[in-house]
Amino acid sequence: MGGRQQISTRTIARVFFTLVGLAVLLYLLFLVRSVIQLILIAVFLAIALGPAVDLFARRGAPRPLAIVGVFLSVGMVIFIIGLLVVPPVVDQVETLATDAPGYVEDLRENSTIRRYDDRYDISARLTDQAERLPSRLGDAASALQAVTIGVFATLIQLITVLTICFFLLLDGRRIVEFGLEQVSPDQRARYTQVALDIYRSVGGYVAGALTIATVCGLVTYVTLLLLDVPFLVPLSVLMGFLALIPLVGATLGGFIVAGVTLLNDFPRDTIIWIIVAIVYQQVENNVLQPQVYKRTVDLHPLVIVTAILLGASLLGVLGALVAIPIAAAFQILLRDYWAHRTVRSSVLSTQGDPIEAPPPPIEISSR
């Protein structure tokens, strides 16, 4: 056929059934996504807490006691942060519900806004929505009641996550070692290195992402404090949380904060915040993120965006948060596979052409 290669029926069937199997696997994963969420949370929590547990264990503490101690320490930190953050958030949300009509009146008095208001009748619409805000948000007591109900509804899930995390921290290394023992001895070193690379990549990413989120929240808090912008505590917490979502999180949070600055002193505060946000974004993209993503995950930006979109579509916000380390783990596996396949192909190619044996030596007899 003129050198054209024919694809065998077996190859077509293999590709077809592989794609069908992959589709079925993805569908099953989608059906059990709630369970996967709990497992992913436990895995990443175990990776984040692993260094602290190892530190206590190296100093002589029994590993179960070290795990419980780390759990209690983290819980105490979260409790203290909650005491510092939740009351101001509740007060400021209640203040927002009460003062929203006044903010609309302030916007109406702004000369820049007034020109657009005369043309599009913005203030009337905002006033109508602001007057409905208290009834929609409710008072702080009802909000706290709803939060309490939600906490009890998720208590079982929290216990499940902590239980899985406890056993991962306790026996995770032995589980990995047991899995490696099932591999042939000549391949054990290879897969051990792959497991270490994945652990270092995911662990480094988690630590770096938490650092970036903390820096983003602190920059937001200091900026809004200097500008005397209301709701600085919830906005700072929101910015820190959104900063965990790479590439788009900080930008989305920046737009939300910019919208709040419109209610304070427009256009001065808005312009200052936009300048600070742009400068911080440049520092994060060119200084902070390369230290985190390049050294730990080494992913192309297109892969990062695609992974975030896929993760968000499957698991929501949690999927967007864990998409990058999961993509990094897959990349490590693929690189190892292709490297091993390349080496194997080169070895087979050198063995393909048999080398002719040299002729036997000629014996010379001296008679």
Buried (B, 14 or more C-beta within 10 A) or exposed (E): EEEEEEEEEEEEEEEEEEEEEEEEEEEEEEEEBEEBBBBBBBBBBBBBBBEBBBEBBEEEBEBEEBBBBBBEEBEEEEEEEEEEBBEBBBEBBBBBBEBBBEBBEBBBEBEEBBEEBEEEEBBEEBBEEBEEBBEEBBBBEEBEEEEEEEEEEEEEEEEBBBEBBBBBBBEBBEEBEEEBEEEEEEEEEBBBEBBEBBBBBBBBBBBBBBEBBEBBBEBBBEBBEEBEBBBBBBBBBBBBBBBBBBBBBBEEBBEEBBEBBBBBBBEEBBEBBBEBBEEBBEEBEEEBBEEBBEEBBEBEEEBBBBBBBBBBEBBEBBBBBBBBBBBBBEBBEEEBEEEEEEEEEEEEEEEEEEEEEEEEEEEEEEE
